[in-house]
Amino acid sequence: MAGVNSVSERLSMLMSCYLDGALVDGEIDEVVAALDSDLDAIAEFHHLKATRRAVRVLPMLDVPLFLLPGGHLSEQLSAFLDGELTTAEIPIVTEHVLTCIDCRHELADLDKSRIAVRALPGLEPPEFLSLQREEQVRRRGWRAAAVVATGVAAVTLAFALGPFSSSSETASVTISDLDARHAAVASVPALQVSTP
């Protein structure tokens, strides 16, 4: 208890220790005497109790080990094997694996698991999925046939009713008419070139 300068700091520390049950008889008497006569000490004691009660109901959170210096890199190890780490993370993980035996073992276990999963035989899809796939292909074939038939009908109709029909009326379009309609308009006046 040495090193505490003022009475209020000492009393505050004693009340905190009182709530922890870590006081000796003389210190308990000092806290009880202050709580019997000092209204500020009573208010501070109630505030201290309320704060501790609020802290006790907070959930306990585990700090991810990879955030702690010397912590383990479980999530990064899988990303390391999959080649998903950034360029900046690769040397950090590599250096950590070289110095941490637990992470080295975990990395080896992850690699063995990946190899075992890749070695599993491929499975054939259940029959009901195959039947559904065949039905989809059959429907898609009918749709394609309908689109083609519609296209053929449209082209036939265009030939029957369009300019290619065998009507008695002839087209009266001449090359000069087309030339006049589609003549390019110069945006810059033509330059006169003189020949010597």
C-alpha positions as CSV (number, residue, x, y, z in Angstrom):
1,M,0.0,0.0,0.0
2,A,3.0,2.3,0.1
3,G,3.5,4.9,-2.6
4,V,-0.2,6.1,-2.6
5,N,-0.1,9.8,-2.0
6,S,-3.6,11.0,-1.1
7,V,-6.2,9.5,1.2
8,S,-8.9,9.4,-1.6
9,E,-6.6,7.3,-3.9
10,R,-5.7,5.0,-1.0
11,L,-9.4,4.7,0.0
12,S,-10.4,4.0,-3.6
13,M,-7.7,1.3,-3.8
14,L,-8.8,-0.2,-0.4
15,M,-12.4,-0.3,-1.5
16,S,-11.4,-2.1,-4.7
17,C,-9.4,-4.6,-2.6
18,Y,-12.4,-4.9,-0.3
19,L,-14.6,-6.0,-3.2
20,D,-11.9,-8.5,-4.1
21,G,-11.7,-9.8,-0.5
22,A,-8.0,-9.0,-0.3
23,L,-7.8,-6.8,2.8
24,V,-6.4,-7.5,6.2
25,D,-8.2,-6.6,9.4
26,G,-6.8,-3.0,9.8
27,E,-7.6,-2.1,6.2
28,I,-11.1,-3.5,6.5
29,D,-11.7,-1.3,9.6
30,E,-10.5,1.8,7.6
31,V,-12.9,1.1,4.7
32,V,-15.8,0.4,7.1
33,A,-15.1,3.7,9.0
34,A,-15.0,5.7,5.7
35,L,-18.3,4.1,4.5
36,D,-20.0,4.9,7.8
37,S,-19.2,8.7,7.6
38,D,-18.1,9.8,4.1
39,L,-20.9,10.3,1.5
40,D,-18.3,10.7,-1.3
41,A,-16.7,7.4,-0.3
42,I,-20.2,5.7,-0.3
43,A,-20.9,7.1,-3.8
44,E,-17.5,6.0,-5.1
45,F,-18.1,2.5,-3.5
46,H,-21.5,2.2,-5.3
47,H,-19.9,3.4,-8.6
48,L,-17.1,0.9,-8.2
49,K,-19.6,-2.0,-7.5
50,A,-21.7,-1.0,-10.5
51,T,-18.7,-0.9,-12.8
52,R,-17.5,-4.3,-11.6
53,R,-21.0,-5.7,-12.1
54,A,-21.1,-4.4,-15.7
55,V,-17.6,-5.8,-16.4
56,R,-18.7,-9.2,-15.1
57,V,-21.6,-9.5,-17.5
58,L,-19.5,-8.7,-20.5
59,P,-18.7,-11.8,-22.6
60,M,-15.3,-13.2,-22.5
61,L,-13.6,-12.7,-25.8
62,D,-10.6,-14.6,-27.0
63,V,-8.0,-12.6,-28.7
64,P,-7.1,-14.3,-32.0
65,L,-3.6,-15.8,-31.5
66,F,-2.4,-14.5,-34.8
67,L,-2.9,-10.9,-33.5
68,L,-0.7,-11.6,-30.5
69,P,3.1,-11.6,-30.8
70,G,4.1,-15.2,-31.0
71,G,0.5,-16.3,-31.6
72,H,-0.5,-19.0,-34.0
73,L,-1.5,-18.5,-37.6
74,S,-4.2,-21.2,-38.1
75,E,-6.3,-19.3,-40.7
76,Q,-3.3,-18.0,-42.6
77,L,-1.8,-21.5,-42.9
78,S,-4.7,-22.7,-45.0
79,A,-4.5,-19.6,-47.1
80,F,-0.7,-20.1,-47.4
81,L,-1.2,-23.6,-48.8
82,D,-3.9,-22.4,-51.2
83,G,-1.7,-19.5,-52.4
84,E,-4.2,-16.9,-51.3
85,L,-1.9,-14.8,-49.1
86,T,-0.8,-11.3,-50.2
87,T,2.8,-10.7,-51.1
88,A,3.4,-9.0,-47.8
89,E,1.9,-11.8,-45.7
90,I,4.0,-14.6,-47.3
91,P,7.3,-13.8,-45.6
92,I,5.6,-13.3,-42.2
93,V,3.9,-16.7,-42.3
94,T,7.0,-18.4,-43.7
95,E,9.2,-16.9,-40.9
96,H,6.6,-17.9,-38.3
97,V,6.4,-21.4,-39.5
98,L,10.2,-21.7,-39.4
99,T,10.2,-20.7,-35.7
100,C,6.9,-22.2,-34.4
101,I,6.8,-26.0,-34.1
102,D,3.0,-26.0,-33.4
103,C,2.3,-24.1,-36.7
104,R,4.7,-26.3,-38.6
105,H,2.8,-29.4,-37.4
106,E,-0.5,-27.8,-38.2
107,L,0.8,-26.9,-41.7
108,A,1.9,-30.5,-42.2
109,D,-1.5,-31.8,-41.1
110,L,-3.4,-29.4,-43.4
111,D,-1.2,-30.4,-46.3
112,K,-1.9,-34.1,-45.5
113,S,-5.6,-33.4,-45.3
114,R,-5.6,-31.6,-48.7
115,I,-3.7,-34.5,-50.3
116,A,-6.2,-37.0,-48.8
117,V,-9.2,-35.1,-50.1
118,R,-7.7,-34.8,-53.6
119,A,-7.1,-38.6,-53.6
120,L,-10.8,-39.4,-53.0
121,P,-12.4,-41.0,-55.9
122,G,-14.8,-39.0,-58.0
123,L,-18.5,-39.8,-57.5
124,E,-21.1,-40.3,-60.2
125,P,-24.2,-38.1,-59.7
126,P,-27.3,-39.8,-58.4
127,E,-29.7,-41.0,-61.1
128,F,-32.4,-38.5,-60.4
129,L,-29.9,-35.7,-61.2
130,S,-29.0,-37.4,-64.5
131,L,-32.7,-37.6,-65.4
132,Q,-33.2,-34.0,-64.7
133,R,-30.2,-33.1,-66.8
134,E,-31.6,-35.2,-69.8
135,E,-34.9,-33.4,-69.4
136,Q,-33.2,-30.0,-69.5
137,V,-31.3,-31.0,-72.7
138,R,-34.4,-32.2,-74.4
139,R,-36.3,-29.0,-73.6
140,R,-33.4,-26.9,-74.8
141,G,-33.5,-28.9,-78.1
142,W,-37.1,-28.1,-78.6
143,R,-36.5,-24.4,-77.9
144,A,-33.7,-24.3,-80.4
145,A,-35.8,-26.0,-83.0
146,A,-38.6,-23.4,-82.4
147,V,-36.2,-20.5,-82.8
148,V,-34.8,-21.9,-86.0
149,A,-38.3,-22.5,-87.4
150,T,-39.4,-19.0,-86.5
151,G,-36.3,-17.6,-88.3
152,V,-37.0,-19.6,-91.4
153,A,-40.6,-18.5,-91.5
154,A,-39.5,-14.8,-91.1
155,V,-37.0,-15.1,-94.0
156,T,-39.6,-16.8,-96.2
157,L,-42.1,-14.1,-95.4
158,A,-39.6,-11.4,-96.2
159,F,-38.8,-12.9,-99.6
160,A,-42.5,-13.4,-100.4
161,L,-43.5,-9.9,-99.5
162,G,-40.3,-8.0,-100.0
163,P,-38.4,-6.5,-103.1
164,F,-37.5,-10.0,-104.2
165,S,-41.1,-11.0,-105.0
166,S,-42.2,-11.5,-108.6
167,S,-44.6,-8.6,-108.8
168,S,-45.1,-6.8,-112.1
169,E,-43.9,-3.5,-110.7
170,T,-40.2,-2.9,-111.4
171,A,-37.9,-0.9,-109.1
172,S,-37.2,2.6,-110.4
173,V,-34.0,3.2,-108.6
174,T,-31.0,4.3,-110.6
175,I,-27.4,4.6,-109.7
176,S,-27.6,8.4,-109.9
177,D,-30.4,8.4,-107.3
178,L,-28.3,6.2,-104.9
179,D,-25.3,8.4,-105.5
180,A,-27.3,11.5,-104.7
181,R,-28.7,10.0,-101.5
182,H,-25.4,8.7,-100.2
183,A,-23.0,11.3,-101.4
184,A,-20.4,12.3,-98.8
185,V,-20.6,15.9,-97.8
186,A,-17.1,17.5,-97.6
187,S,-16.6,19.2,-94.3
188,V,-13.6,21.1,-95.5
189,P,-13.7,23.0,-98.8
190,A,-11.6,21.4,-101.5
191,L,-8.2,22.9,-102.1
192,Q,-7.4,24.1,-105.6
193,V,-4.2,22.5,-106.7
194,S,-2.5,24.4,-109.6
195,T,-0.3,22.5,-111.9
196,P,2.7,24.4,-113.4
